[in-house]
Amino acid sequence: MAASERLFEGVHDSHDLALLSVNEIEKRIYPVGFYRQKAIQIKKIAELLAEGKKLTADREALMALPGVGRKTANLVLALAYGVPAIAVDVHVFRISKRLGWCQKDSTDAVEQELMALFKDPADWSRINQTLVAFGQTICRPIRPLCQVCALRESCPSADKSLPLQAKYIG
């Protein structure tokens, strides 16, 4: 079961979430990276919402919440509000650089480069989900599976010395 499904199991609103202890939140979201820090931040945000704070489709307001940076704010904008936004995480950053799409060395700059490359804002919200899945399965950080990658021939970073395999077997 995914961490978010475990987190919200039996939780009906922000009040229910705010009643969970940090320890219980940790257990529910583990093994997510930095789960202890994220549990603290989730608890704080739940308490703010339970007290009446409203979330809006405003990047700066979202980034004012505990633990929310530009990537998370962009994910919320895209997934919760349908606002075109590119969330640059480690996968999006790595793959964009490997494919030669982006040259810059900061996530904010890579976001800008991707926005310029993908000119239609309707495409922006899908970039994160697509590249995260690709980065977790094929274009992994260590030992990418270049030999099965559909982008191999056009990728400047591909290890083209590896034999091409017909299909990826898990």
GROMACS elastic network, one bead per residue, 0.5 to 0.9 nm:
[ bonds ]
;  ai    aj funct       b0    kb
    1     4     6  0.83478   500
    1     5     6  0.63849   500
    1     6     6  0.65727   500
    2     5     6  0.52853   500
    2     6     6  0.63648   500
    2     7     6  0.86460   500
    2    29     6  0.81609   500
    3     6     6  0.50981   500
    3     7     6  0.60008   500
    3     8     6  0.86744   500
    3    28     6  0.63464   500
    3    30     6  0.68507   500
    3    31     6  0.78282   500
    3    32     6  0.71070   500
    4     8     6  0.61974   500
    4     9     6  0.84949   500
    4    28     6  0.80802   500
    4    29     6  0.68305   500
    5     8     6  0.53939   500
    5     9     6  0.60465   500
    5    28     6  0.86326   500
    5    29     6  0.88468   500
    6     9     6  0.52224   500
    6    10     6  0.88336   500
    6    27     6  0.89247   500
    6    28     6  0.52831   500
    6    29     6  0.67643   500
    7    10     6  0.84893   500
    7    11     6  0.77725   500
    7    17     6  0.84279   500
    7    24     6  0.88572   500
    7    25     6  0.65798   500
    7    26     6  0.89161   500
    7    27     6  0.86320   500
    7    28     6  0.50392   500
    7    29     6  0.60557   500
    8    12     6  0.75394   500
    8    13     6  0.88939   500
    8    17     6  0.76670   500
    8    28     6  0.85823   500
    9    12     6  0.83553   500
    9    28     6  0.89188   500
   10    16     6  0.82382   500
   11    14     6  0.78403   500
   11    15     6  0.84481   500
   11    16     6  0.53526   500
   11    17     6  0.59693   500
   12    15     6  0.79930   500
   12    16     6  0.62215   500
   12    17     6  0.78562   500
   13    16     6  0.54661   500
   13    17     6  0.65245   500
   13    18     6  0.87743   500
   13    46     6  0.89017   500
   13    50     6  0.82341   500
   14    18     6  0.59559   500
   14    19     6  0.85776   500
   14    45     6  0.87010   500
   14    46     6  0.52564   500
   14    47     6  0.72421   500
   14    48     6  0.86091   500
   14    49     6  0.58899   500
   14    50     6  0.51958   500
   14    51     6  0.89588   500
   15    18     6  0.50696   500
   15    19     6  0.63423   500
   15    46     6  0.70726   500
   15    47     6  0.72999   500
   15    49     6  0.77156   500
   15    51     6  0.84094   500
   16    19     6  0.52155   500
   16    20     6  0.69051   500
   16    46     6  0.85304   500
   16    50     6  0.85393   500
   17    20     6  0.54556   500
   17    21     6  0.87264   500
   17    25     6  0.86422   500
   17    42     6  0.85428   500
   17    43     6  0.72803   500
   17    46     6  0.59063   500
   17    47     6  0.79988   500
   17    50     6  0.85497   500
   18    21     6  0.77393   500
   18    42     6  0.85119   500
   18    43     6  0.58131   500
   18    44     6  0.77688   500
   18    45     6  0.81970   500
   18    47     6  0.50413   500
   18    48     6  0.85863   500
   18    49     6  0.84487   500
   18    50     6  0.68361   500
   19    43     6  0.84655   500
   19    46     6  0.86392   500
   19    47     6  0.83385   500
   20    23     6  0.80636   500
   20    24     6  0.60610   500
   20    25     6  0.65362   500
   20    43     6  0.76087   500
   21    24     6  0.51130   500
   21    25     6  0.63131   500
   21    26     6  0.85759   500
   21    39     6  0.89068   500
   21    43     6  0.76089   500
   22    25     6  0.50513   500
   22    26     6  0.60964   500
   22    27     6  0.86879   500
   22    36     6  0.80999   500
   22    39     6  0.56564   500
   22    40     6  0.58943   500
   22    42     6  0.83941   500
   22    43     6  0.64188   500
   23    26     6  0.50192   500
   23    27     6  0.63367   500
   23    28     6  0.87282   500
   23    36     6  0.82802   500
   23    39     6  0.76966   500
   23    40     6  0.89157   500
   24    27     6  0.51137   500
   24    28     6  0.62477   500
   24    29     6  0.87845   500
   24    39     6  0.85406   500
   25    28     6  0.50442   500
   25    29     6  0.61994   500
   25    30     6  0.84337   500
   25    35     6  0.86354   500
   25    36     6  0.85543   500
   25    38     6  0.87934   500
   25    39     6  0.54259   500
   25    40     6  0.82409   500
   25    42     6  0.79286   500
   25    43     6  0.77441   500
   26    29     6  0.54105   500
   26    30     6  0.58736   500
   26    31     6  0.87061   500
   26    35     6  0.59322   500
   26    36     6  0.57685   500
   26    37     6  0.87174   500
   26    38     6  0.79506   500
   26    39     6  0.53293   500
   26    40     6  0.84052   500
   27    30     6  0.54335   500
   27    31     6  0.83970   500
   27    35     6  0.86269   500
   27    39     6  0.89659   500
   28    31     6  0.86614   500
   29    32     6  0.58838   500
   29    35     6  0.63822   500
   29    36     6  0.89217   500
   29    38     6  0.86096   500
   29    39     6  0.76480   500
   30    33     6  0.77406   500
   30    34     6  0.88022   500
   30    35     6  0.58671   500
   30    36     6  0.84093   500
   31    34     6  0.84285   500
   31    35     6  0.67416   500
   32    35     6  0.53034   500
   32    38     6  0.87304   500
   33    36     6  0.84907   500
   33    38     6  0.84517   500
   34    37     6  0.56078   500
   34    38     6  0.61275   500
   34    39     6  0.85932   500
   35    39     6  0.58852   500
   35    40     6  0.86698   500
   36    39     6  0.51827   500
   36    40     6  0.66066   500
   36    41     6  0.89115   500
   37    40     6  0.52773   500
   37    41     6  0.64281   500
   37    42     6  0.87148   500
   37    67     6  0.84797   500
   38    41     6  0.50157   500
   38    42     6  0.59766   500
   38    43     6  0.84887   500
   38    67     6  0.73542   500
   39    42     6  0.50673   500
   39    43     6  0.61313   500
   39    44     6  0.86530   500
   40    43     6  0.52098   500
   40    44     6  0.63292   500
   40    45     6  0.87673   500
   40    66     6  0.88736   500
   40    67     6  0.89947   500
   41    44     6  0.50804   500
   41    45     6  0.61634   500
   41    46     6  0.84970   500
   41    65     6  0.85339   500
   41    66     6  0.55296   500
   41    67     6  0.57738   500
   41    68     6  0.85752   500
   42    45     6  0.51740   500
   42    46     6  0.60121   500
   42    47     6  0.85507   500
   42    66     6  0.80326   500
   42    67     6  0.83483   500
   43    46     6  0.50932   500
   43    47     6  0.61820   500
   43    48     6  0.86935   500
   44    47     6  0.51460   500
   44    48     6  0.62878   500
   44    49     6  0.87347   500
   44    65     6  0.86435   500
   44    66     6  0.69028   500
   45    48     6  0.50279   500
   45    49     6  0.62101   500
   45    50     6  0.85224   500
   45    53     6  0.89822   500
   45    65     6  0.67787   500
   45    66     6  0.66110   500
   45    67     6  0.89768   500
   46    49     6  0.51099   500
   46    50     6  0.60140   500
   46    51     6  0.85455   500
   47    51     6  0.61474   500
   47    52     6  0.87826   500
   47    53     6  0.88736   500
   48    51     6  0.51142   500
   48    52     6  0.65910   500
   48    53     6  0.55128   500
   48    54     6  0.85197   500
   48    65     6  0.89674   500
   49    52     6  0.51228   500
   49    54     6  0.64113   500
   49    55     6  0.80087   500
   50    53     6  0.72100   500
   55    58     6  0.82133   500
   55    61     6  0.78885   500
   55    62     6  0.71241   500
   56    59     6  0.83143   500
   56    61     6  0.72972   500
   56    62     6  0.73548   500
   56    77     6  0.86912   500
   56    81     6  0.84153   500
   57    61     6  0.81622   500
   57    62     6  0.77972   500
   57    73     6  0.89845   500
   57    76     6  0.80740   500
   57    77     6  0.58607   500
   57    80     6  0.84414   500
   57    81     6  0.62375   500
   57    82     6  0.89785   500
   57    83     6  0.75867   500
   58    61     6  0.53563   500
   58    62     6  0.62116   500
   58    63     6  0.86530   500
   58    73     6  0.84153   500
   58    77     6  0.76949   500
   59    62     6  0.51384   500
   59    63     6  0.60912   500
   59    64     6  0.86812   500
   59    70     6  0.75305   500
   59    73     6  0.57116   500
   59    74     6  0.70304   500
   59    76     6  0.88090   500
   59    77     6  0.73113   500
   60    63     6  0.50046   500
   60    64     6  0.62876   500
   60    70     6  0.85944   500
   60    73     6  0.81362   500
   61    64     6  0.51461   500
   61    65     6  0.71087   500
   61    73     6  0.88134   500
   62    65     6  0.55604   500
   62    66     6  0.89396   500
   62    68     6  0.66458   500
   62    69     6  0.80633   500
   62    70     6  0.85936   500
   62    72     6  0.84464   500
   62    73     6  0.56307   500
   62    74     6  0.89843   500
   62    76     6  0.83380   500
   62    77     6  0.89110   500
   63    66     6  0.77395   500
   63    67     6  0.78439   500
   63    69     6  0.52507   500
   63    70     6  0.64647   500
   63    72     6  0.80658   500
   63    73     6  0.60413   500
   64    67     6  0.83525   500
   64    68     6  0.69300   500
   64    69     6  0.82551   500
   65    68     6  0.55783   500
   65    69     6  0.85009   500
   66    69     6  0.87377   500
   67    72     6  0.87683   500
   68    71     6  0.78621   500
   68    72     6  0.57098   500
   68    73     6  0.63274   500
   69    72     6  0.55375   500
   69    73     6  0.60728   500
   69    74     6  0.85520   500
   70    73     6  0.50174   500
   70    74     6  0.59595   500
   70    75     6  0.85276   500
   70    87     6  0.74669   500
   70    88     6  0.83958   500
   70   108     6  0.81332   500
   71    74     6  0.51758   500
   71    75     6  0.62364   500
   71    76     6  0.87426   500
   71    86     6  0.77875   500
   71    88     6  0.56815   500
   71    89     6  0.65051   500
   71   107     6  0.85825   500
   72    76     6  0.61983   500
   72    77     6  0.85452   500
   72    87     6  0.70135   500
   73    76     6  0.51458   500
   73    77     6  0.61299   500
   73    78     6  0.86078   500
   73    85     6  0.89896   500
   73    87     6  0.80106   500
   74    78     6  0.60660   500
   74    79     6  0.84502   500
   74    83     6  0.84350   500
   74    84     6  0.82949   500
   74    85     6  0.53407   500
   74    86     6  0.61632   500
   74    87     6  0.51909   500
   74    88     6  0.85251   500
   74   125     6  0.85707   500
   75    78     6  0.51487   500
   75    79     6  0.58367   500
   75    80     6  0.78600   500
   75    85     6  0.72262   500
   75    86     6  0.74680   500
   75    87     6  0.56668   500
   75   125     6  0.78732   500
   75   128     6  0.83247   500
   76    79     6  0.52859   500
   76    80     6  0.52179   500
   76    81     6  0.69091   500
   76    82     6  0.86279   500
   76    83     6  0.86894   500
   77    80     6  0.57463   500
   77    81     6  0.50514   500
   77    82     6  0.62215   500
   77    83     6  0.51485   500
   77    84     6  0.72213   500
   77    85     6  0.66826   500
   77   125     6  0.88603   500
   78    81     6  0.58091   500
   78    84     6  0.55488   500
   78    85     6  0.55995   500
   78    86     6  0.78505   500
   78    87     6  0.85175   500
   78   124     6  0.83968   500
   78   125     6  0.54465   500
   78   126     6  0.86383   500
   79    82     6  0.57662   500
   79    83     6  0.77983   500
   79   125     6  0.76000   500
   80    83     6  0.81738   500
   81    84     6  0.88599   500
   82    85     6  0.86711   500
   82   125     6  0.80736   500
   83   121     6  0.89131   500
   83   122     6  0.89117   500
   83   125     6  0.78610   500
   84   121     6  0.55380   500
   84   122     6  0.61996   500
   84   123     6  0.76715   500
   84   124     6  0.56364   500
   84   125     6  0.54614   500
   85   111     6  0.89064   500
   85   115     6  0.86901   500
   85   121     6  0.75145   500
   85   122     6  0.89189   500
   85   123     6  0.88810   500
   85   124     6  0.54413   500
   85   125     6  0.53542   500
   85   126     6  0.89183   500
   85   127     6  0.89963   500
   86   111     6  0.62656   500
   86   112     6  0.88587   500
   86   114     6  0.78547   500
   86   115     6  0.75658   500
   86   123     6  0.89471   500
   86   124     6  0.51794   500
   86   125     6  0.56752   500
   86   126     6  0.79908   500
   86   127     6  0.65635   500
   86   128     6  0.65366   500
   87    92     6  0.78843   500
   87   107     6  0.89482   500
   87   111     6  0.73902   500
   87   124     6  0.85077   500
   87   125     6  0.76891   500
   87   127     6  0.78017   500
   87   128     6  0.57279   500
   87   129     6  0.89739   500
   88    91     6  0.76732   500
   88    92     6  0.53232   500
   88    93     6  0.59906   500
   88   107     6  0.59377   500
   88   108     6  0.77242   500
   88   110     6  0.74035   500
   88   111     6  0.62108   500
   88   127     6  0.88002   500
   88   128     6  0.67609   500
   89    92     6  0.53534   500
   89    93     6  0.60133   500
   89    94     6  0.85118   500
   89   107     6  0.75089   500
   89   128     6  0.76480   500
   89   132     6  0.81599   500
   90    93     6  0.51147   500
   90    94     6  0.59605   500
   90    95     6  0.84900   500
   90   107     6  0.86543   500
   90   132     6  0.84309   500
   90   135     6  0.89708   500
   91    94     6  0.51769   500
   91    95     6  0.59883   500
   91    96     6  0.82618   500
   91   128     6  0.81762   500
   91   131     6  0.63817   500
   91   132     6  0.53644   500
   91   133     6  0.85897   500
   91   134     6  0.82727   500
   91   135     6  0.54362   500
   91   136     6  0.77485   500
   91   139     6  0.85683   500
   91   140     6  0.82430   500
   91   141     6  0.80569   500
   92    95     6  0.54095   500
   92    96     6  0.58549   500
   92    97     6  0.84572   500
   92   110     6  0.88117   500
   92   127     6  0.77428   500
   92   128     6  0.62502   500
   92   129     6  0.89985   500
   92   130     6  0.88413   500
   92   131     6  0.55790   500
   92   132     6  0.64450   500
   92   135     6  0.77598   500
   93    96     6  0.53636   500
   93    97     6  0.62779   500
   93    98     6  0.86694   500
   93   102     6  0.83500   500
   93   105     6  0.87764   500
   93   106     6  0.84558   500
   93   107     6  0.66390   500
   93   110     6  0.68345   500
   93   111     6  0.85972   500
   94    97     6  0.53163   500
   94    98     6  0.60997   500
   94    99     6  0.86424   500
   94   135     6  0.82628   500
   94   139     6  0.88062   500
   94   141     6  0.76361   500
   95    99     6  0.59583   500
   95   100     6  0.83728   500
   95   101     6  0.84457   500
   95   131     6  0.71492   500
   95   132     6  0.89960   500
   95   134     6  0.86432   500
   95   135     6  0.70023   500
   95   139     6  0.70472   500
   95   140     6  0.88664   500
   95   141     6  0.89640   500
   96    99     6  0.53815   500
   96   100     6  0.62700   500
   96   101     6  0.51358   500
   96   102     6  0.55124   500
   96   103     6  0.83957   500
   96   110     6  0.78332   500
   96   114     6  0.80958   500
   96   131     6  0.86353   500
   97   100     6  0.50661   500
   97   101     6  0.59752   500
   97   102     6  0.50817   500
   97   103     6  0.62065   500
   97   104     6  0.81742   500
   97   105     6  0.89305   500
   97   110     6  0.85570   500
   97   157     6  0.89463   500
   98   101     6  0.76480   500
   98   102     6  0.83121   500
   98   155     6  0.72607   500
   98   156     6  0.69317   500
   98   157     6  0.54380   500
   98   158     6  0.81777   500
   99   102     6  0.78188   500
   99   151     6  0.85932   500
   99   154     6  0.79681   500
   99   155     6  0.51672   500
   99   156     6  0.60657   500
   99   157     6  0.65736   500
   99   158     6  0.85547   500
  100   103     6  0.69151   500
  100   155     6  0.75127   500
  100   156     6  0.66789   500
  100   157     6  0.80784   500
  101   110     6  0.88981   500
  101   113     6  0.77571   500
  101   114     6  0.74142   500
  101   117     6  0.76376   500
  102   105     6  0.87010   500
  102   109     6  0.86412   500
  102   110     6  0.60088   500
  102   111     6  0.89584   500
  102   113     6  0.60103   500
  102   114     6  0.71260   500
  102   117     6  0.88871   500
  103   109     6  0.87590   500
  103   110     6  0.74604   500
  103   113     6  0.81604   500
  104   107     6  0.80747   500
  104   108     6  0.89316   500
  104   109     6  0.58443   500
  104   110     6  0.58597   500
  104   113     6  0.79879   500
  105   108     6  0.87609   500
  105   109     6  0.70555   500
  105   110     6  0.72312   500
  106   109     6  0.52567   500
  106   110     6  0.61897   500
  106   111     6  0.86019   500
  107   110     6  0.50033   500
  107   111     6  0.60691   500
  107   112     6  0.86747   500
  108   111     6  0.50691   500
  108   112     6  0.64441   500
  108   113     6  0.87875   500
  109   112     6  0.50693   500
  109   113     6  0.62218   500
  109   114     6  0.86464   500
  110   114     6  0.60798   500
  110   115     6  0.84942   500
  111   114     6  0.51893   500
  111   115     6  0.61846   500
  111   116     6  0.87164   500
  112   115     6  0.50461   500
  112   116     6  0.62969   500
  112   117     6  0.86673   500
  113   116     6  0.51333   500
  113   117     6  0.61815   500
  113   118     6  0.85896   500
  114   118     6  0.58502   500
  114   119     6  0.83282   500
  114   124     6  0.83059   500
  114   127     6  0.89855   500
  115   118     6  0.52303   500
  115   119     6  0.59735   500
  115   120     6  0.81454   500
  115   121     6  0.75799   500
  115   124     6  0.72204   500
  116   119     6  0.55101   500
  116   120     6  0.89971   500
  117   120     6  0.89460   500
  118   121     6  0.72981   500
  118   123     6  0.68393   500
  118   124     6  0.71096   500
  119   122     6  0.87364   500
  119   123     6  0.80799   500
  119   124     6  0.86034   500
  120   123     6  0.57608   500
  120   124     6  0.73498   500
  121   124     6  0.52115   500
  121   125     6  0.78267   500
  122   125     6  0.69478   500
  122   126     6  0.82793   500
  123   126     6  0.57820   500
  123   127     6  0.68529   500
  124   127     6  0.54962   500
  124   128     6  0.79432   500
  125   128     6  0.66392   500
  125   129     6  0.77682   500
  126   129     6  0.54999   500
  126   130     6  0.60288   500
  126   131     6  0.84965   500
  127   130     6  0.52776   500
  127   131     6  0.59835   500
  127   132     6  0.83135   500
  128   131     6  0.53454   500
  128   132     6  0.58227   500
  128   133     6  0.84675   500
  129   132     6  0.52772   500
  129   133     6  0.62530   500
  129   134     6  0.85968   500
  130   133     6  0.54651   500
  130   134     6  0.62212   500
  130   135     6  0.85643   500
  131   135     6  0.57572   500
  131   136     6  0.83994   500
  131   139     6  0.88413   500
  132   136     6  0.60858   500
  132   137     6  0.86337   500
  133   136     6  0.52307   500
  133   137     6  0.62827   500
  133   138     6  0.82704   500
  134   137     6  0.53760   500
  134   138     6  0.54415   500
  134   139     6  0.59503   500
  134   140     6  0.78687   500
  135   138     6  0.57836   500
  135   141     6  0.73663   500
  135   144     6  0.84707   500
  136   139     6  0.67731   500
  136   140     6  0.55425   500
  136   141     6  0.82515   500
  137   140     6  0.62871   500
  137   144     6  0.84165   500
  137   145     6  0.81070   500
  137   170     6  0.89381   500
  138   144     6  0.58603   500
  138   145     6  0.50796   500
  138   146     6  0.72742   500
  138   148     6  0.75922   500
  138   149     6  0.65246   500
  138   168     6  0.89888   500
  139   142     6  0.84058   500
  139   143     6  0.80848   500
  139   145     6  0.61082   500
  139   146     6  0.72025   500
  139   149     6  0.77731   500
  140   143     6  0.63283   500
  140   145     6  0.71785   500
  141   144     6  0.63790   500
  143   146     6  0.84203   500
  144   147     6  0.85552   500
  144   149     6  0.88496   500
  144   158     6  0.85427   500
  144   159     6  0.88132   500
  145   148     6  0.58116   500
  145   149     6  0.63837   500
  145   158     6  0.89057   500
  145   159     6  0.88368   500
  145   168     6  0.87102   500
  146   150     6  0.84134   500
  146   151     6  0.82929   500
  146   152     6  0.59915   500
  146   157     6  0.89559   500
  146   158     6  0.56547   500
  146   159     6  0.59563   500
  146   160     6  0.72879   500
  146   162     6  0.74997   500
  146   164     6  0.82191   500
  147   150     6  0.87822   500
  147   152     6  0.73223   500
  147   158     6  0.84064   500
  147   159     6  0.75578   500
  147   160     6  0.73501   500
  147   161     6  0.86213   500
  147   162     6  0.57633   500
  147   163     6  0.59942   500
  147   165     6  0.57885   500
  147   166     6  0.87719   500
  147   168     6  0.88671   500
  148   151     6  0.88219   500
  148   152     6  0.77276   500
  148   163     6  0.89740   500
  148   164     6  0.63027   500
  148   165     6  0.55725   500
  148   166     6  0.70194   500
  148   167     6  0.63224   500
  148   168     6  0.60474   500
  149   152     6  0.52429   500
  149   153     6  0.86663   500
  149   158     6  0.86991   500
  149   164     6  0.87674   500
  149   168     6  0.88412   500
  150   153     6  0.77264   500
  150   154     6  0.89548   500
  151   154     6  0.56358   500
  151   155     6  0.58489   500
  151   158     6  0.84119   500
  152   155     6  0.51814   500
  152   156     6  0.82367   500
  152   157     6  0.84125   500
  152   158     6  0.56231   500
  152   159     6  0.79437   500
  152   160     6  0.72233   500
  153   156     6  0.81401   500
  153   158     6  0.76063   500
  153   160     6  0.77129   500
  154   157     6  0.89413   500
  154   158     6  0.82530   500
  155   158     6  0.53766   500
  155   159     6  0.89635   500
  156   159     6  0.87533   500
  157   160     6  0.87456   500
  158   161     6  0.86753   500
  159   162     6  0.61273   500
  160   163     6  0.75782   500
  160   164     6  0.82565   500
  161   164     6  0.88290   500
  162   165     6  0.88979   500
  164   167     6  0.88817   500
  165   168     6  0.72175   500
